[in-house]
Amino acid sequence: MFVLYLIIAFLIGVGTLLNRNHTVRILLLALFLAVQTIITIYAYFHLNEEIYSYFKYDALGVIFMCVLTILSYTTIYHSYIYLQYRKDSSYTQSIYFTALIMLIIAMTCVYLASHLGVLWGFVELTTLSVAILIYHERTPLSLEATLKYVFVCSIGITITFIGIILLSIAMQETEATDFSFKAMQSQLLLVNVSWLRLAFLFMIIGFCTKMGLFPMHTAAIDAHTVAPPPISAFISTTLMNVGFVAIFRTYSMFAHTSILPWMNQLLLWCGLISIIVSAAYLLKVKHLKRMSAYSSIEHMGLAAIGLASGGIGYFAAIFHLILHSFVKASVFYQIDQFHRHYRTYIISETGNYFNRNLPGAIVMLLVFIGITAMPPSGLFITEFWIFKSMFSSSHYVIFIFALLFLSVAIYSLANNFLHILFNQSKDLGPVKEKQNISETYSQYFLLALVFYLGLNPPAVMINIIQEAVSNLP
C-alpha cells in the first residue's frame, strides 16, 4: 500500500508540474489530498506493519501523519488563496504546488522511516523541496534566505551523516550490519560508551537544524520571514515535527544504553538555551512573522526538555507538538490575511485590528491565548506536564530558568498582540480591502481542536501517544 501511495503521489506531482489548466490543477490537488488521507487512515488501522524493513506504520509516525494530513488540507487551501491574490502565472503555480506535494511526500516518508539511512535521506529531501517554496517570491531577500536555509540545513545533515559514520565504525566491533531502529537498540548495548556519546552528539546537532533547537536554530528564522505565509505555517509545524521525529528516534535508539543521563543533560540544555534565545529575540522583534518563528523555537525547546525529563514528559512532548502545530498554522494563515490588510508585517505600523477585521482579530486573540498556554488552551496542560516532569526528575535549575524566560516570552508576545489588536495611536487610514470571513473558518477549526483536545483528549489519542513512548525507559 505504501509503495502504491508513493507511486500515485509522485505521478500526481509530475502531473501538477506539467499541467497549466486551472481546473485540472484543482482536481489533481484534490486527488492528492484524497490519497494522503487514505494512506493515513490505512496506517492507523495497520499499526506496526513493516514495509520492506525500511518503513513502518508505528504509533509515532501515524500521530504526525495525522497532523500532516490535516494541515495539508488547510495549507493547500490557503496557498490557493495566496497565489490567486498575487495573480501568479499558471507556470509559477504549477512549480509551487509540485514542490508542496513533494514536501508532503518527503515528510510522510520521514515519519514512517524505520531505518537510519532512509530517515537521513528523506530529511535532506525535505530541505530541497521546501527551498523551492521559500524562494517562491523571487526577491533578493528570498534568494538570500533560501541559500542560507539550504546551506545551514545541508551542514546540519552532513554533521548527522558524520555521526552515522562514527556509529557504523563503532558497530564494526559487534559485526552488526542492520541499521534499522529496532535492531540497533540491542546492538548499541555492545558499543563503546565514548563512541556512543560522540555519535549521538553529532546526530543530534544535525537534526536540531530541522527542529529549530539551539545551536542550529538560525536556519528557519529567515526562511519564515520571506516564505509565503502558508509555507511558513508548514515550516513552523510539520517540518519542525520532522526534526522532532528524527531526534526522538535517535534518542530511542540510545535510551537503553549507559549514556542516557548524559543525553538527557544535553537535550535539557539545548532546550533551555533555545527558550532563552527565543525570549531574548522576542523582546526586540518588530516583524510579525519573525516573532512567530521565535515563538516556535521556544516551543521546540519545551518539547526537548519534556523528552529529556522523562516520565510524563515523554507523553507531554508529543502532545505539545500536536497542539502547537494547530495553533502555529492558524497564526500564519491569519498573517497572510493580515498582510493583505495592512500591506506590511511590521507590528508598529499596524493596530486597531479588532475594528478593522473582526473575524481575523478574534483568530489573533485566540492564537495569543493558545500560544502563551493560557487556560483553557491545551498547551497549558502540556506545559504543566512538562514542568511537572522537570520537577519530578529533580531538574530544578532548568525548571526555574525555563519558567523565568517563558514569562519574558509571554510578556513580549502580549505586548505585540495587544498592539495589533487594540492600538489606535497611529492613523492607518480607511480599510483598503474587505476581508472574506470564510478564510478564517479553517483557523477557527484548528484553534477549536487546540482547546477541545486539551480539555477532553479522546481515548484513542491518549492510547496511541502512550504506545509511541512505551519503549522509552
C-alpha beads as a LAMMPS data file, in Angstrom:
LAMMPS data file: protein, C-alpha beads

473 atoms
472 bonds

1 atom types
1 bond types

-500.0 500.0 xlo xhi
-500.0 500.0 ylo yhi
-500.0 500.0 zlo zhi

Masses

1 110.0

Atoms # bond

1 1 1 0.000 0.000 0.000
2 1 1 2.779 2.459 0.912
3 1 1 4.653 1.821 -2.334
4 1 1 1.406 2.421 -4.230
5 1 1 0.978 5.687 -2.329
6 1 1 4.482 6.810 -3.309
7 1 1 3.912 5.986 -6.973
8 1 1 0.495 7.669 -7.216
9 1 1 1.563 10.735 -5.202
10 1 1 4.708 11.150 -7.298
11 1 1 2.713 10.879 -10.539
12 1 1 0.255 13.488 -9.248
13 1 1 3.219 15.745 -8.514
14 1 1 4.564 15.287 -12.032
15 1 1 1.104 15.892 -13.480
16 1 1 0.793 19.089 -11.454
17 1 1 4.144 20.295 -12.761
18 1 1 3.239 19.665 -16.412
19 1 1 -0.339 20.895 -16.209
20 1 1 -1.307 24.514 -16.953
21 1 1 -5.087 24.231 -16.705
22 1 1 -6.579 25.756 -13.548
23 1 1 -9.438 23.269 -13.186
24 1 1 -7.195 20.254 -13.751
25 1 1 -4.770 21.587 -11.129
26 1 1 -7.542 21.753 -8.549
27 1 1 -8.632 18.200 -9.402
28 1 1 -5.048 16.937 -9.071
29 1 1 -4.667 18.615 -5.684
30 1 1 -7.980 17.142 -4.522
31 1 1 -6.820 13.711 -5.700
32 1 1 -3.538 14.095 -3.832
33 1 1 -5.339 15.054 -0.615
34 1 1 -7.576 12.006 -1.022
35 1 1 -4.509 9.751 -1.476
36 1 1 -2.804 11.349 1.553
37 1 1 -5.929 10.788 3.635
38 1 1 -6.250 7.162 2.553
39 1 1 -2.636 6.301 3.434
40 1 1 -3.048 7.975 6.831
41 1 1 -6.213 6.011 7.621
42 1 1 -4.591 2.815 6.328
43 1 1 -1.526 3.413 8.508
44 1 1 -3.696 3.834 11.612
45 1 1 -5.540 0.555 11.010
46 1 1 -2.274 -1.293 10.275
47 1 1 -0.177 -0.140 13.226
48 1 1 3.269 -1.770 13.480
49 1 1 3.101 -3.222 9.980
50 1 1 6.545 -3.096 8.327
51 1 1 7.186 -2.139 4.697
52 1 1 10.300 -3.834 3.256
53 1 1 12.258 -3.265 6.514
54 1 1 12.672 0.431 5.668
55 1 1 9.314 1.889 6.729
56 1 1 6.838 1.038 9.461
57 1 1 3.382 2.240 10.441
58 1 1 4.376 2.827 14.054
59 1 1 2.469 4.955 16.566
60 1 1 4.811 7.969 16.456
61 1 1 4.736 8.142 12.667
62 1 1 0.963 7.777 12.480
63 1 1 0.447 10.579 15.025
64 1 1 2.417 13.090 12.991
65 1 1 0.970 11.784 9.721
66 1 1 -2.477 12.707 11.039
67 1 1 -1.260 16.217 11.885
68 1 1 0.375 16.496 8.453
69 1 1 -2.751 15.366 6.616
70 1 1 -4.999 17.831 8.455
71 1 1 -2.595 20.704 7.788
72 1 1 -2.145 19.603 4.165
73 1 1 -5.815 20.431 3.547
74 1 1 -5.584 23.855 5.170
75 1 1 -2.177 24.718 3.682
76 1 1 -3.207 23.843 0.135
77 1 1 -6.416 25.850 0.608
78 1 1 -4.587 28.928 1.900
79 1 1 -1.873 28.500 -0.732
80 1 1 -4.569 28.696 -3.391
81 1 1 -5.858 31.963 -1.874
82 1 1 -2.321 33.330 -1.609
83 1 1 -1.474 32.542 -5.229
84 1 1 -4.759 33.893 -6.566
85 1 1 -4.275 37.162 -4.722
86 1 1 -0.761 37.530 -6.138
87 1 1 -2.059 36.653 -9.615
88 1 1 0.873 34.299 -10.162
89 1 1 1.177 32.697 -13.580
90 1 1 -0.026 29.167 -14.185
91 1 1 3.588 28.045 -14.616
92 1 1 4.592 29.511 -11.245
93 1 1 1.591 27.948 -9.518
94 1 1 2.478 24.552 -11.016
95 1 1 6.003 24.750 -9.580
96 1 1 4.661 25.863 -6.200
97 1 1 2.134 23.051 -5.816
98 1 1 4.522 20.423 -7.178
99 1 1 7.139 21.391 -4.595
100 1 1 4.450 21.351 -1.896
101 1 1 3.323 17.848 -2.890
102 1 1 6.924 16.592 -2.887
103 1 1 7.465 18.158 0.538
104 1 1 4.413 16.386 1.948
105 1 1 5.582 13.066 0.465
106 1 1 9.083 13.542 1.909
107 1 1 7.730 14.381 5.369
108 1 1 5.450 11.341 5.272
109 1 1 8.471 9.156 4.500
110 1 1 10.426 10.682 7.397
111 1 1 7.596 9.986 9.823
112 1 1 7.350 6.335 8.778
113 1 1 11.080 5.608 8.257
114 1 1 12.298 2.679 10.372
115 1 1 15.876 2.696 9.066
116 1 1 18.505 5.276 9.985
117 1 1 19.807 5.707 6.450
118 1 1 16.322 6.122 4.975
119 1 1 15.434 8.677 7.648
120 1 1 18.584 10.672 6.887
121 1 1 17.922 10.665 3.130
122 1 1 14.335 11.881 3.342
123 1 1 15.199 14.570 5.903
124 1 1 17.561 16.016 3.288
125 1 1 14.823 15.729 0.628
126 1 1 12.550 17.928 2.766
127 1 1 15.261 20.614 2.620
128 1 1 15.369 20.599 -1.170
129 1 1 11.574 20.618 -1.511
130 1 1 10.946 23.477 0.892
131 1 1 13.803 25.541 -0.576
132 1 1 11.809 25.900 -3.819
133 1 1 8.858 27.187 -1.817
134 1 1 10.909 29.624 0.263
135 1 1 12.202 31.185 -2.957
136 1 1 8.719 31.465 -4.464
137 1 1 8.512 35.270 -4.449
138 1 1 11.833 35.536 -6.333
139 1 1 13.144 38.574 -4.418
140 1 1 16.760 39.218 -3.326
141 1 1 15.707 38.605 0.288
142 1 1 14.032 35.303 -0.592
143 1 1 17.125 34.209 -2.525
144 1 1 19.356 35.054 0.443
145 1 1 17.058 33.232 2.879
146 1 1 16.828 30.191 0.589
147 1 1 20.599 29.933 0.185
148 1 1 21.068 30.337 3.935
149 1 1 18.453 27.687 4.674
150 1 1 19.921 25.189 2.216
151 1 1 23.461 25.922 3.405
152 1 1 22.739 25.590 7.136
153 1 1 20.458 22.554 6.715
154 1 1 22.997 20.857 4.447
155 1 1 25.707 21.441 7.045
156 1 1 23.369 20.048 9.685
157 1 1 22.539 16.948 7.681
158 1 1 26.255 16.487 6.948
159 1 1 27.011 16.641 10.673
160 1 1 24.336 13.992 11.197
161 1 1 25.943 11.865 8.481
162 1 1 29.294 12.132 10.280
163 1 1 27.537 10.882 13.405
164 1 1 26.129 7.919 11.459
165 1 1 29.608 7.133 10.099
166 1 1 31.062 7.267 13.612
167 1 1 28.299 4.959 14.782
168 1 1 28.956 2.496 11.959
169 1 1 32.678 2.467 12.788
170 1 1 31.896 1.773 16.442
171 1 1 29.463 -1.002 15.499
172 1 1 32.063 -2.830 13.407
173 1 1 33.269 -4.468 16.609
174 1 1 29.850 -6.072 17.013
175 1 1 29.770 -7.106 13.320
176 1 1 26.330 -5.532 13.031
177 1 1 25.071 -4.523 9.600
178 1 1 21.399 -3.802 10.276
179 1 1 20.738 -0.075 10.733
180 1 1 17.028 -0.396 11.408
181 1 1 15.966 1.293 14.636
182 1 1 14.630 -1.945 16.119
183 1 1 17.862 -3.864 15.575
184 1 1 20.145 -1.040 16.679
185 1 1 18.605 -0.759 20.134
186 1 1 20.124 -4.090 21.136
187 1 1 23.311 -3.676 19.091
188 1 1 24.214 -0.364 20.742
189 1 1 24.411 -2.072 24.151
190 1 1 27.699 -3.623 22.983
191 1 1 29.262 -0.404 21.645
192 1 1 31.934 1.600 23.489
193 1 1 30.448 4.448 25.537
194 1 1 32.803 7.106 24.117
195 1 1 31.768 6.224 20.561
196 1 1 28.113 6.364 21.577
197 1 1 28.456 9.847 23.031
198 1 1 30.313 11.153 20.008
199 1 1 27.838 9.664 17.536
200 1 1 24.809 10.916 19.460
201 1 1 26.273 14.419 19.754
202 1 1 26.841 14.734 16.005
203 1 1 23.459 13.260 15.101
204 1 1 21.508 15.477 17.487
205 1 1 23.305 18.663 16.437
206 1 1 22.464 17.893 12.824
207 1 1 18.798 17.132 13.466
208 1 1 18.491 20.292 15.612
209 1 1 18.652 22.157 12.291
210 1 1 15.233 20.793 11.357
211 1 1 13.651 21.026 14.785
212 1 1 14.875 24.577 15.321
213 1 1 16.841 23.885 18.506
214 1 1 19.970 25.683 19.669
215 1 1 22.696 25.733 18.324
216 1 1 21.240 25.192 14.807
217 1 1 18.111 27.291 15.236
218 1 1 19.061 30.075 12.819
219 1 1 18.192 28.243 9.606
220 1 1 14.436 28.619 9.862
221 1 1 14.161 32.245 11.050
222 1 1 14.948 33.962 7.739
223 1 1 13.007 31.275 5.889
224 1 1 9.904 32.136 7.934
225 1 1 10.369 35.810 7.172
226 1 1 10.371 35.583 3.373
227 1 1 8.439 32.384 2.612
228 1 1 4.761 32.573 1.605
229 1 1 2.688 32.532 4.834
230 1 1 1.132 29.091 4.111
231 1 1 4.649 27.674 3.706
232 1 1 5.783 29.428 6.884
233 1 1 2.921 27.519 8.542
234 1 1 4.425 24.245 7.298
235 1 1 7.998 25.191 8.270
236 1 1 6.868 26.079 11.776
237 1 1 4.782 22.939 12.286
238 1 1 5.116 19.770 10.235
239 1 1 8.715 20.464 9.167
240 1 1 9.834 21.125 12.743
241 1 1 7.962 17.945 13.677
242 1 1 10.257 16.172 11.179
243 1 1 13.200 17.302 13.305
244 1 1 11.492 16.117 16.479
245 1 1 10.727 12.692 14.996
246 1 1 14.375 12.336 13.904
247 1 1 15.612 13.329 17.377
248 1 1 13.018 11.120 19.088
249 1 1 14.040 8.061 17.078
250 1 1 17.733 8.749 17.670
251 1 1 17.076 9.225 21.389
252 1 1 15.047 5.989 21.497
253 1 1 17.939 4.072 19.904
254 1 1 20.389 5.225 22.574
255 1 1 17.950 5.371 25.507
256 1 1 18.714 1.885 26.821
257 1 1 22.476 2.429 26.891
258 1 1 24.532 3.807 29.764
259 1 1 24.743 7.299 28.220
260 1 1 21.062 8.083 28.926
261 1 1 21.759 10.592 31.771
262 1 1 24.340 12.358 29.586
263 1 1 21.882 12.526 26.662
264 1 1 19.228 13.973 28.928
265 1 1 21.575 16.710 30.118
266 1 1 22.476 17.575 26.523
267 1 1 18.831 17.849 25.444
268 1 1 17.865 19.769 28.581
269 1 1 20.434 22.464 27.950
270 1 1 19.676 22.617 24.213
271 1 1 16.015 23.104 25.106
272 1 1 16.681 25.695 27.807
273 1 1 19.065 27.761 25.676
274 1 1 16.523 27.656 22.843
275 1 1 13.938 29.159 25.211
276 1 1 16.417 31.812 26.393
277 1 1 17.377 32.763 22.828
278 1 1 13.757 32.991 21.690
279 1 1 12.778 35.081 24.742
280 1 1 15.681 37.478 24.140
281 1 1 14.772 38.000 20.481
282 1 1 11.052 38.302 21.215
283 1 1 11.820 41.350 23.373
284 1 1 13.065 43.311 20.385
285 1 1 11.458 41.707 17.321
286 1 1 9.295 44.023 15.201
287 1 1 8.381 41.682 12.336
288 1 1 5.235 39.603 12.856
289 1 1 6.481 36.507 11.011
290 1 1 9.851 36.602 12.802
291 1 1 8.005 36.905 16.101
292 1 1 6.038 33.756 15.297
293 1 1 9.239 31.995 14.212
294 1 1 10.984 32.714 17.502
295 1 1 7.868 31.571 19.342
296 1 1 8.204 28.226 17.537
297 1 1 11.803 27.877 18.755
298 1 1 10.575 28.435 22.306
299 1 1 8.045 25.604 21.967
300 1 1 10.593 23.265 20.383
301 1 1 12.805 23.928 23.391
302 1 1 9.958 22.934 25.697
303 1 1 9.391 19.714 23.748
304 1 1 13.118 18.846 24.011
305 1 1 13.015 19.456 27.764
306 1 1 9.939 17.246 28.093
307 1 1 11.660 14.431 26.194
308 1 1 14.794 14.703 28.345
309 1 1 12.866 14.879 31.625
310 1 1 11.191 11.509 31.096
311 1 1 8.063 10.180 32.747
312 1 1 5.006 12.224 31.827
313 1 1 7.392 14.469 29.855
314 1 1 7.570 11.891 27.043
315 1 1 3.802 11.999 26.600
316 1 1 3.636 15.776 27.057
317 1 1 6.328 16.489 24.443
318 1 1 4.378 14.714 21.683
319 1 1 1.024 16.119 22.780
320 1 1 2.574 19.604 22.959
321 1 1 3.812 19.425 19.371
322 1 1 0.414 18.272 18.101
323 1 1 -1.344 21.258 19.671
324 1 1 1.458 23.663 18.762
325 1 1 1.128 22.606 15.116
326 1 1 -2.535 23.604 15.020
327 1 1 -2.011 26.935 16.817
328 1 1 1.030 27.999 14.809
329 1 1 -0.547 27.028 11.482
330 1 1 -3.548 29.188 12.396
331 1 1 -1.436 32.253 13.099
332 1 1 0.485 32.005 9.812
333 1 1 -2.711 31.579 7.804
334 1 1 -4.068 34.670 9.552
335 1 1 -0.806 36.535 8.914
336 1 1 -1.487 36.212 5.177
337 1 1 -4.830 37.985 5.643
338 1 1 -3.145 40.462 7.983
339 1 1 -0.540 41.328 5.337
340 1 1 -3.162 41.816 2.635
341 1 1 -4.964 44.173 5.002
342 1 1 -2.028 46.328 6.153
343 1 1 0.477 45.684 3.306
344 1 1 3.196 45.181 5.944
345 1 1 4.484 42.701 8.536
346 1 1 5.946 45.436 10.761
347 1 1 3.983 45.386 14.014
348 1 1 4.478 49.090 14.841
349 1 1 2.797 50.086 11.563
350 1 1 -0.403 48.233 12.385
351 1 1 -3.078 48.354 15.061
352 1 1 -6.799 48.503 15.855
353 1 1 -7.289 45.130 14.167
354 1 1 -10.486 44.472 16.122
355 1 1 -12.234 47.398 14.445
356 1 1 -10.743 46.754 11.032
357 1 1 -11.145 42.961 10.677
358 1 1 -13.201 41.428 13.472
359 1 1 -13.058 37.734 12.354
360 1 1 -9.285 37.923 11.907
361 1 1 -8.849 39.764 15.210
362 1 1 -10.725 37.017 17.055
363 1 1 -8.346 34.490 15.496
364 1 1 -5.377 36.582 16.675
365 1 1 -6.789 36.773 20.201
366 1 1 -7.411 33.015 20.337
367 1 1 -3.916 32.377 18.953
368 1 1 -2.452 34.582 21.692
369 1 1 -4.332 32.622 24.358
370 1 1 -3.308 29.339 22.762
371 1 1 0.358 30.045 22.078
372 1 1 1.031 31.540 25.518
373 1 1 -0.545 28.471 27.133
374 1 1 -3.269 30.357 28.990
375 1 1 -6.207 28.280 30.197
376 1 1 -8.249 26.827 28.570
377 1 1 -5.574 26.312 25.901
378 1 1 -4.466 22.705 25.568
379 1 1 -0.876 23.940 25.660
380 1 1 -1.450 24.930 29.291
381 1 1 -1.957 21.239 30.085
382 1 1 1.088 20.053 28.152
383 1 1 3.363 22.745 29.593
384 1 1 2.122 21.892 33.080
385 1 1 3.063 18.253 32.468
386 1 1 6.481 19.238 31.117
387 1 1 7.208 21.361 34.192
388 1 1 5.911 18.547 36.383
389 1 1 8.334 16.111 34.711
390 1 1 11.210 18.578 35.277
391 1 1 10.341 18.828 38.948
392 1 1 9.888 15.055 39.314
393 1 1 13.299 14.405 37.728
394 1 1 14.933 17.000 40.045
395 1 1 15.977 19.389 37.271
396 1 1 15.328 22.387 39.484
397 1 1 17.755 24.788 37.785
398 1 1 16.252 24.078 34.376
399 1 1 12.788 24.415 35.909
400 1 1 13.468 27.897 37.337
401 1 1 15.210 29.318 34.274
402 1 1 12.640 27.873 31.868
403 1 1 9.816 29.392 33.911
404 1 1 11.591 32.755 34.090
405 1 1 12.313 33.066 30.368
406 1 1 8.896 31.743 29.376
407 1 1 7.468 34.618 31.397
408 1 1 9.640 37.019 29.376
409 1 1 8.390 35.446 26.142
410 1 1 4.754 35.725 27.257
411 1 1 5.262 39.403 28.124
412 1 1 6.773 40.109 24.698
413 1 1 4.027 38.254 22.835
414 1 1 1.339 40.007 24.873
415 1 1 2.843 43.407 24.098
416 1 1 2.865 42.740 20.353
417 1 1 -0.506 41.011 20.072
418 1 1 -2.267 43.704 22.119
419 1 1 -0.674 46.390 19.946
420 1 1 -2.004 44.708 16.818
421 1 1 -5.488 44.238 18.240
422 1 1 -6.131 47.473 20.134
423 1 1 -3.551 50.194 19.418
424 1 1 -5.161 53.356 17.976
425 1 1 -2.238 55.766 18.246
426 1 1 -1.446 55.673 14.518
427 1 1 -3.653 56.946 11.714
428 1 1 -3.912 53.921 9.478
429 1 1 -6.475 55.357 7.099
430 1 1 -9.598 53.562 5.867
431 1 1 -9.774 49.818 5.341
432 1 1 -8.427 49.160 1.850
433 1 1 -9.757 45.676 1.351
434 1 1 -12.783 43.844 2.695
435 1 1 -11.814 40.523 4.223
436 1 1 -13.597 37.314 3.307
437 1 1 -14.797 35.760 6.554
438 1 1 -14.739 32.258 5.018
439 1 1 -10.922 32.399 5.008
440 1 1 -10.941 32.265 8.804
441 1 1 -13.060 29.107 9.073
442 1 1 -10.042 26.816 8.825
443 1 1 -8.300 28.794 11.563
444 1 1 -11.320 28.552 13.863
445 1 1 -11.409 24.804 13.229
446 1 1 -7.732 24.317 14.126
447 1 1 -7.993 26.503 17.221
448 1 1 -11.114 24.625 18.311
449 1 1 -9.042 21.432 18.143
450 1 1 -6.402 23.022 20.387
451 1 1 -8.923 23.918 23.077
452 1 1 -11.009 20.750 22.776
453 1 1 -8.134 18.249 22.706
454 1 1 -6.527 19.918 25.711
455 1 1 -9.700 19.729 27.781
456 1 1 -11.080 16.431 26.510
457 1 1 -8.449 14.348 24.673
458 1 1 -10.086 11.271 23.114
459 1 1 -9.034 7.873 24.449
460 1 1 -7.747 6.785 21.031
461 1 1 -5.361 9.743 21.002
462 1 1 -4.089 9.050 24.515
463 1 1 -3.552 5.383 23.706
464 1 1 -1.573 5.974 20.539
465 1 1 0.709 8.541 22.219
466 1 1 1.260 6.108 25.105
467 1 1 2.183 3.416 22.601
468 1 1 4.623 5.800 20.887
469 1 1 6.539 6.322 24.162
470 1 1 6.145 2.802 25.543
471 1 1 9.662 1.744 24.514
472 1 1 11.376 4.553 26.420
473 1 1 12.796 3.926 29.906

Bonds

1 1 1 2
2 1 2 3
3 1 3 4
4 1 4 5
5 1 5 6
6 1 6 7
7 1 7 8
8 1 8 9
9 1 9 10
10 1 10 11
11 1 11 12
12 1 12 13
13 1 13 14
14 1 14 15
15 1 15 16
16 1 16 17
17 1 17 18
18 1 18 19
19 1 19 20
20 1 20 21
21 1 21 22
22 1 22 23
23 1 23 24
24 1 24 25
25 1 25 26
26 1 26 27
27 1 27 28
28 1 28 29
29 1 29 30
30 1 30 31
31 1 31 32
32 1 32 33
33 1 33 34
34 1 34 35
35 1 35 36
36 1 36 37
37 1 37 38
38 1 38 39
39 1 39 40
40 1 40 41
41 1 41 42
42 1 42 43
43 1 43 44
44 1 44 45
45 1 45 46
46 1 46 47
47 1 47 48
48 1 48 49
49 1 49 50
50 1 50 51
51 1 51 52
52 1 52 53
53 1 53 54
54 1 54 55
55 1 55 56
56 1 56 57
57 1 57 58
58 1 58 59
59 1 59 60
60 1 60 61
61 1 61 62
62 1 62 63
63 1 63 64
64 1 64 65
65 1 65 66
66 1 66 67
67 1 67 68
68 1 68 69
69 1 69 70
70 1 70 71
71 1 71 72
72 1 72 73
73 1 73 74
74 1 74 75
75 1 75 76
76 1 76 77
77 1 77 78
78 1 78 79
79 1 79 80
80 1 80 81
81 1 81 82
82 1 82 83
83 1 83 84
84 1 84 85
85 1 85 86
86 1 86 87
87 1 87 88
88 1 88 89
89 1 89 90
90 1 90 91
91 1 91 92
92 1 92 93
93 1 93 94
94 1 94 95
95 1 95 96
96 1 96 97
97 1 97 98
98 1 98 99
99 1 99 100
100 1 100 101
101 1 101 102
102 1 102 103
103 1 103 104
104 1 104 105
105 1 105 106
106 1 106 107
107 1 107 108
108 1 108 109
109 1 109 110
110 1 110 111
111 1 111 112
112 1 112 113
113 1 113 114
114 1 114 115
115 1 115 116
116 1 116 117
117 1 117 118
118 1 118 119
119 1 119 120
120 1 120 121
121 1 121 122
122 1 122 123
123 1 123 124
124 1 124 125
125 1 125 126
126 1 126 127
127 1 127 128
128 1 128 129
129 1 129 130
130 1 130 131
131 1 131 132
132 1 132 133
133 1 133 134
134 1 134 135
135 1 135 136
136 1 136 137
137 1 137 138
138 1 138 139
139 1 139 140
140 1 140 141
141 1 141 142
142 1 142 143
143 1 143 144
144 1 144 145
145 1 145 146
146 1 146 147
147 1 147 148
148 1 148 149
149 1 149 150
150 1 150 151
151 1 151 152
152 1 152 153
153 1 153 154
154 1 154 155
155 1 155 156
156 1 156 157
157 1 157 158
158 1 158 159
159 1 159 160
160 1 160 161
161 1 161 162
162 1 162 163
163 1 163 164
164 1 164 165
165 1 165 166
166 1 166 167
167 1 167 168
168 1 168 169
169 1 169 170
170 1 170 171
171 1 171 172
172 1 172 173
173 1 173 174
174 1 174 175
175 1 175 176
176 1 176 177
177 1 177 178
178 1 178 179
179 1 179 180
180 1 180 181
181 1 181 182
182 1 182 183
183 1 183 184
184 1 184 185
185 1 185 186
186 1 186 187
187 1 187 188
188 1 188 189
189 1 189 190
190 1 190 191
191 1 191 192
192 1 192 193
193 1 193 194
194 1 194 195
195 1 195 196
196 1 196 197
197 1 197 198
198 1 198 199
199 1 199 200
200 1 200 201
201 1 201 202
202 1 202 203
203 1 203 204
204 1 204 205
205 1 205 206
206 1 206 207
207 1 207 208
208 1 208 209
209 1 209 210
210 1 210 211
211 1 211 212
212 1 212 213
213 1 213 214
214 1 214 215
215 1 215 216
216 1 216 217
217 1 217 218
218 1 218 219
219 1 219 220
220 1 220 221
221 1 221 222
222 1 222 223
223 1 223 224
224 1 224 225
225 1 225 226
226 1 226 227
227 1 227 228
228 1 228 229
229 1 229 230
230 1 230 231
231 1 231 232
232 1 232 233
233 1 233 234
234 1 234 235
235 1 235 236
236 1 236 237
237 1 237 238
238 1 238 239
239 1 239 240
240 1 240 241
241 1 241 242
242 1 242 243
243 1 243 244
244 1 244 245
245 1 245 246
246 1 246 247
247 1 247 248
248 1 248 249
249 1 249 250
250 1 250 251
251 1 251 252
252 1 252 253
253 1 253 254
254 1 254 255
255 1 255 256
256 1 256 257
257 1 257 258
258 1 258 259
259 1 259 260
260 1 260 261
261 1 261 262
262 1 262 263
263 1 263 264
264 1 264 265
265 1 265 266
266 1 266 267
267 1 267 268
268 1 268 269
269 1 269 270
270 1 270 271
271 1 271 272
272 1 272 273
273 1 273 274
274 1 274 275
275 1 275 276
276 1 276 277
277 1 277 278
278 1 278 279
279 1 279 280
280 1 280 281
281 1 281 282
282 1 282 283
283 1 283 284
284 1 284 285
285 1 285 286
286 1 286 287
287 1 287 288
288 1 288 289
289 1 289 290
290 1 290 291
291 1 291 292
292 1 292 293
293 1 293 294
294 1 294 295
295 1 295 296
296 1 296 297
297 1 297 298
298 1 298 299
299 1 299 300
300 1 300 301
301 1 301 302
302 1 302 303
303 1 303 304
304 1 304 305
305 1 305 306
306 1 306 307
307 1 307 308
308 1 308 309
309 1 309 310
310 1 310 311
311 1 311 312
312 1 312 313
313 1 313 314
314 1 314 315
315 1 315 316
316 1 316 317
317 1 317 318
318 1 318 319
319 1 319 320
320 1 320 321
321 1 321 322
322 1 322 323
323 1 323 324
324 1 324 325
325 1 325 326
326 1 326 327
327 1 327 328
328 1 328 329
329 1 329 330
330 1 330 331
331 1 331 332
332 1 332 333
333 1 333 334
334 1 334 335
335 1 335 336
336 1 336 337
337 1 337 338
338 1 338 339
339 1 339 340
340 1 340 341
341 1 341 342
342 1 342 343
343 1 343 344
344 1 344 345
345 1 345 346
346 1 346 347
347 1 347 348
348 1 348 349
349 1 349 350
350 1 350 351
351 1 351 352
352 1 352 353
353 1 353 354
354 1 354 355
355 1 355 356
356 1 356 357
357 1 357 358
358 1 358 359
359 1 359 360
360 1 360 361
361 1 361 362
362 1 362 363
363 1 363 364
364 1 364 365
365 1 365 366
366 1 366 367
367 1 367 368
368 1 368 369
369 1 369 370
370 1 370 371
371 1 371 372
372 1 372 373
373 1 373 374
374 1 374 375
375 1 375 376
376 1 376 377
377 1 377 378
378 1 378 379
379 1 379 380
380 1 380 381
381 1 381 382
382 1 382 383
383 1 383 384
384 1 384 385
385 1 385 386
386 1 386 387
387 1 387 388
388 1 388 389
389 1 389 390
390 1 390 391
391 1 391 392
392 1 392 393
393 1 393 394
394 1 394 395
395 1 395 396
396 1 396 397
397 1 397 398
398 1 398 399
399 1 399 400
400 1 400 401
401 1 401 402
402 1 402 403
403 1 403 404
404 1 404 405
405 1 405 406
406 1 406 407
407 1 407 408
408 1 408 409
409 1 409 410
410 1 410 411
411 1 411 412
412 1 412 413
413 1 413 414
414 1 414 415
415 1 415 416
416 1 416 417
417 1 417 418
418 1 418 419
419 1 419 420
420 1 420 421
421 1 421 422
422 1 422 423
423 1 423 424
424 1 424 425
425 1 425 426
426 1 426 427
427 1 427 428
428 1 428 429
429 1 429 430
430 1 430 431
431 1 431 432
432 1 432 433
433 1 433 434
434 1 434 435
435 1 435 436
436 1 436 437
437 1 437 438
438 1 438 439
439 1 439 440
440 1 440 441
441 1 441 442
442 1 442 443
443 1 443 444
444 1 444 445
445 1 445 446
446 1 446 447
447 1 447 448
448 1 448 449
449 1 449 450
450 1 450 451
451 1 451 452
452 1 452 453
453 1 453 454
454 1 454 455
455 1 455 456
456 1 456 457
457 1 457 458
458 1 458 459
459 1 459 460
460 1 460 461
461 1 461 462
462 1 462 463
463 1 463 464
464 1 464 465
465 1 465 466
466 1 466 467
467 1 467 468
468 1 468 469
469 1 469 470
470 1 470 471
471 1 471 472
472 1 472 473
